[in-house]
Amino acid sequence: MLNQPRPEISPVYLDQAAPFFWKTGTSHGFRDAWSIAVFNHYVLAIWIGNFDGRPNSAFIGRTAAAPLLFQIIDSLRTTWPEPNESHLPPPGVNLKRVEFCAISGDLPESFCTQRVEGWFIPGVSPIKTCDVHQEVLVDAASGLRVVRDDGTRQLRREVYEFWPTELLAIFRRAGVPRKLAPPFLPDTDPEMAARTGNPPRIISPSMGHTILLAQATMIPLQAKADADVHEIYWFADKTFIGKACPQDVLAWKASAGNYELIALDDHGRSSSSAVTVQ
């Protein structure tokens, strides 16, 4: 969305224009419009509207705010003395240039083939490595996944993306295709399948969180899971609470006490979180 050509420039001349990235917006009822661009070292935002909120049918981002945005950008570029070059940090700052996975934005693993360079703050920036890209074994005849090489089939090794369900839902709504792993062969041992992929990660309640019953009569339970997960089963210690889809929230009516909260997906992968209810 941010890499669209300027509407008033012919496509023939686009490769000669200095790059910039822009987006427009028009509010419901034509109460205001805006356009924002990133160019050179700068971000420029244009807002058009009445401060008292009165609507105007001319308040359209593409036809009202965007032309003014382009005029200001062109004026700045013809008058400023600075060269059009990459912005570098001042010497001595705590910054390093490192590689990132271009797909997940995390530090790359060996299976991350698409990489970009970016700035990293040692001791501050997260050091999480990419767990989106994983290598799996695929049956050459059927194209389905297998858990191990038992010597009975011709297999090939392929790298696929393993996204949490909520991110995958966003990709689908936006029409962005992802390279997802195929399902397992029929009659695959569930215990063996559980050894592949990522276990669910509990995001509500967070690890070590103390929940006050006076503030929450029902405690929301939710976990992130791989895209091949259809249901998550919840336990408080050894007591079954219920089950829910990964994108849904399960309400838990708990009494006071200390609990080991367990999220178990339908592939047998699990994670736990210690919570205190008061």
BELQUIPE-V502455 format. One record per helix or strand of 3 or more residues. SS is the DSSP state (h for helix, s for strand). FROM is the first residue (numbers start at 0). TO is the last residue. If there is no record, write none. Layout:
ss=SS from=FROM to=TO
ss=SS from=FROM to=TO
This chain:
ss=h from=10 to=15
ss=s from=20 to=25
ss=s from=31 to=38
ss=s from=41 to=48
ss=h from=60 to=78
ss=s from=95 to=100
ss=s from=114 to=119
ss=s from=132 to=138
ss=s from=154 to=160
ss=h from=164 to=173
ss=h from=189 to=192
ss=s from=200 to=203
ss=s from=218 to=223
ss=s from=231 to=235
ss=s from=238 to=243
ss=s from=249 to=251
ss=s from=256 to=264
ss=s from=269 to=276
